Amino acid sequence: MFLFKNIIICFTLVALFSSCKKDNVSTTLDLGKDYFPVSIGHYIVYDVDSTVYDEITHQPTTYKYRLKEIITQSFINDENTTSYRLERYIKYFDSTKSYDQIPWQIKNVWTIIPYSNSIEKVEENIRYVKLIFPIKQNSQWDGNAKNTLGEKKYNYEYIDNSENINNIHFDKVLKVKQYEYRSLIKYQNEYEKYAKNVGLVYKEMINLESQNIIPNVPVENRAEKGYILRMQIVEWK
């Protein structure tokens, strides 16, 4: 009887140990893929503001519109990999109407390709490596590894930050720093922010030039050429 009880105790301890071990493994295997959810029907709507400087007059023109990106279907691509169709719709700002009164118009179609260790996106027929997994602060990769534009080092500048974007609170946000350059005549800054269980929530692209050099005045305050584009989330599902 004593031996039988000892056997039962041993099996119980082994079972408890195995359970704890499984729990620990499942915790360490959180790769951060919920920063870029991929499912049919998932959509995000953005407010977009852009400023473009005329190369001749150097005068800025501002554009304002609303953009909707929705995953509509999956398919097998030429690499025999499951990919997703991302349909993008647009409605231009009209000061005489609310956005709700303006119908969506199809703008273009992009593609999302999720891999076990990365998320890739085809934008205007150019393929970018948007995120890599597991998500770790300061991890670095070549965002242009799948295109011919030349190496561009992306990195996670921060992860899991609490942040408000367009007056919407998100508990966990990461920032992907894509590129930054500054000189006396040029300023470039590109980055994206993603929220857990939502996806892309903010994007900024700045590419400005100025030959009119003024001491202690940054390029963005004397721009003559280039553009600024900002996207920020409005709603999602």
URQUIDA-V592819 format. One line per field, one symbol per residue. phi: phi as a letter, one per 30 degrees, with the letter a starting at -180 (. if undefined). burial: 1 if it has 24 or more other ideal C-beta (glycine too) atoms within 12 Angstrom, else 0. A space follows every 50 residues. Layout:
phi->???
burial->???
This chain:
phi->.dddddddddddddddddddddddddddcddjdddbdbadjdbbcbdbbb bbcddcdiddccbbacbbcbdcacacddcicdbbdcdbcbbddbdcbded dcddbdcabcbcbdcdbabcbcchiccbcdbbbddbeiebacdcdcbcdj ebdcaddabhddacbhiccbdbbcbcdcaabbbdcbbbababbbcdibjd cabbbbbbbadddbeicdedcbdbajabbbbbdcaaa
burial->00000000000000000000000000000001111111000111111111 10100000000000111111110000000000111111111000000010 00000000011111100111111000111111101000101110010000 01111110101010110001011111111000000111111111110111 1111111111000000001001111111111111010
